[in-house]
Amino acid sequence: SEEIITKYVYELLEEECHLKKVYVPVDAEETEPRSFIFMSEDALINPDKLMILIQGSGVVRAGQWARRLIINEDLDSGTQIPYIKRAIEEGYGIIVLNPNENYIEVEKTKAQQQPSPDSSDEPAEKKERKDRIPKDTKKRRDFYEKYRNPQKEKETMQIFIRENGSPEEHAIYVWDHFISQSLAENVFVVAHSYGGLAFVELMIQRETEVKNKVTAVALTDSVHNVWHQEADKIVREWMRENCCNWVSSSEPLDTSVESMLPDCPRVSAGMQYVFLK
């Protein structure tokens, strides 16, 4: 049923929200694994405003906030569809990221007949730097996979999607190839949970560009950590001015919630909080 929900939400993004599917990497070979994002027709040419949506981690794919809510509540609670429709009504261009589509699984026997993705002439140091995030992610995934499904362990292998092998890499890739080239004077970001961490990583890696283009960031239950991610003073100050993190709380909506970190303001999401209702 995971695949059915994902497929159905993709259809809604295209048919009801009139977004188009755009493949990444943009220069992918025919035989290479690809992922995709969704964009409105005017995403790169809207001169006024652009909305970027970044979901959390896990099984959710583009257009979804929380799988559990889609199943237990309804599509409006668990998907980004109502956000997107309202943003379009209010004149925003839209880009929907797909940060969890990081690899394809292939049967090991077939994969071993193909050249290894590592058999390039790149210097070892550069290759290692590029692979670092996917490898860490893969280690963790394999560890849990063994416990969940011991038989499956030897049957398949993962081939990571070039430059999109983790949510953090994906956010930077979409920034470099799409968002940074948009004409919009004001870029707004809505990021949920791990999406907030991916945004902070983007902010650290592309500090000047992000400060020049992004007007405001709405985080919801973001799991970013400015210390662990080594955000410098300038990044922290920018976040205090331009970001707000709505967190699960029984306090009334928008009540200030204390934070131990020198971080963006945290306020209560109140009872209107849809993702974790």
N, C-alpha and C positions, 0 to 999 in steps of 0.2 A: 504493500500500500504506500510505502515511502515514494516509490517511483511514480505511482499514479498521482499522488498529491503534487509532486514536483512538476510532472508533465502538465497537469491541469493549471497550476499557477503560471507556468511559462505561457500557456495558451491565453490566459487572462491578460498577462502583461502585453502580449502582442495584439489580441483582438479587442479587449475592452479599454486598455490604456494606450493603445496605438504606439507601443514602443517597438523598436527594431532590435533584433539580435545581432551583435557584432562580435566576431571571433577574435580571441587572443591566443598566442602572440599574433600581432598583425601580419607578420611576415612568415607565418608557419608554412612548412613544407607540407605537401599532400599527405605524406605518411606519418606526420608528427602528431602527437596528442595535442588537442586544443581545448580551451575553455571558451566562455563567452560572457559578455555583459549585455545589458539592455539599455538603450538610449532613446530618448524622444527625437523626432526628426530635427528639432531646433536645438538640440543639446549643445552643439559647438558654435552655433551662430546666433543664439539668443543674446542680444547685446546687454540685457538687463540682469537677469538672475538665473542661476543654475543650482539645482538641488541634487546632492549626492547622498545615496542611501547605502549604508554598510551594515550588514547583519552580524549576528554573533557567530560563534563557532559551532561545529557539530554537523548533524545530518541536514540542516536547513540549506536550501539553495536560493539563488536569486529570487527576490520577491517575497520571501518568507521571513517572519520574525521568530515565531516559535511553533514547532511542529505539534507539540502537545495541545496548544490552543486551537490549532486548525481542526484537530481531531475532536477535542472535548467541547469546544465552544463553537466558533464559526470562522469563516474565511476572513471576515472583517477584523476580528480580534488578532488572528495569528499571521496575517499577511500584510504586505506593504501597500496593497491595492488602494485602500482608502486614502493613505498619505499621498500616493502618486496622483490619484484623481483630483484631490483637493489642490495639490501643488500645480497641476496643469491648469485647473480653473483659475488659479491666481497668477498665471503667466510665467511659471518657472519652466525652464528646460530641465530634463531629468536624466541622471545616469545612475543605474542600479548595478552595484558591484556584485560579484559572485565569488566571494573570498574562499569558499570551502571546496571548490572544484579544483583540486590541486594535482591530481594524478589519474591515470587510467590503470585498471588492473588487467593484466594479460596472463594467459597460462604460461607457466615457466618454460615448458618445452618449446613453445613458439618463440618466446622472447629470446631464448638462448641462441636461436638461429639468426636473430637480428644482430647487427653490430651494437655493441654496448653504447649507450648515450654518452659515456665518458671517453670514448675512443677518439677524442679530438686532440688537436695539437696545442691546446691551451697550456700555459705554464701551470704546474701543480698548485702553486700558491693561489692563483686566480680562481682555478677550478674549485679549490677547497673553500674559498670565501663564498663563491656562488652557491655551493651545495650545502653550506652550513645549516641553514634553516630547515630545508627539506629533510636532511639526514636526521637532525634532532627529532623532528616531528615523526619521521618514519620509525625511529627507535621506540618512541613512546607507543605509537600505534601498534607496532608488532608485538610489544610486550603485552598489551591488553588483548590483542587478537588471539594470542596463544591460549590465554585463559578462557576466552569466549568460545573459541572454535579450534581445538588442537589439531583436528584432521586437516583443516584448510591450509595450515601453515606452509606446506611445501608445494601446494598446487599453483599458486599465482604469485606474480610479483608486480610491484607498482612502478610505473614509469611516470616520473613527475613532469608536469607541464612547464616548459621552459619559461623562466622568469616569473612564473605564477605558482611556484611550488609551496607557498604558504600564504595565509591571509595578509601578512605584512608585505611580502613580495608583490602580491596581487595589487594591493592598494598603491604601492609605489609605481608599478607598471601602468596602471590605469591613469594615475596622475601624469606620468611622463608622456603617454601617448594620446591622451584625450583631454583630461581636465585642464592641464597647463596650456593647451592650445585653444581652449574655448574663449569666445569673445566676451562672455558675461562679466560685467563690472563687479557683480557680487556673487560669490560662491558660498552656498550654505551646505553644511554637512549634518546628517542625522546618523549617529552610530550607536548600535546596541551592543552591550556586553564586550566580547572580544573585539568587535568592530572599533570600539573606543581605543583599545590597545593598538590596533593596526593604524588608526589615525594618528596617535601620538608618535608611533614609529615613523610614519610619513612626515610628520612635523619635524622630527629630529633630523631626518635624512634630507629634507627639502625645505629647510627653515625659511630662507628668504622668499622663495617662490610662494610657499603656503601663506606667509604673512601678507604678501602683496595681493593675493587673490581671494583668500577666504575671509568672509565677513563675520560669520558666527557659526558655532558648532553646538548642536544639541546632543548630549550623550545621555543614554538611558542605562542605568546599572552598569556603567563602564568598568571593566576590570583593569584598566591601565594603571601603571604605577610609575610616577615620575622619577622615583629614586632608582628602582630596578632597571628602568629603561634609560637611565642616565641622561635625563633631559636637563639641559643647562639653564642658567638663571633667565636668559632671554626667552627661551621656550616657556618656562614656568610663568613668567610675567605675562606673556601673550595669552596663555591659556586662562589665567585669572581674569583677564579683560574680555576675552572673546568666547570662552566655553562655559557651559553650564551642564552639570551632571544631575539628571533627575533620578533619584534612587527610591527603591521600595521602602515605604515608611507608612506608618499608620497616622502620621501627622497630616494636617490639611495640606492640600496642594500648594506647592511653592514655599512652604515653610523651610527656613534654613536648617540644614542638618550638619552637625559638626563633623569636621574631617581632621585626622591627625596629620595629613600631608599638606605641604605648601602648594596647594593645587587649585584647580578651578572650583568655583562655588558649587556646593552640593545642596540640592533642595528636594523636598518630598515630592514624589510623583502622585501622592494622594490615592484616592480610590479610583481615579480615572486611569490608573496605570493599566494598559491593556495587555502587555506581554506576560505578566506573571499573575494575572487576576485569579 
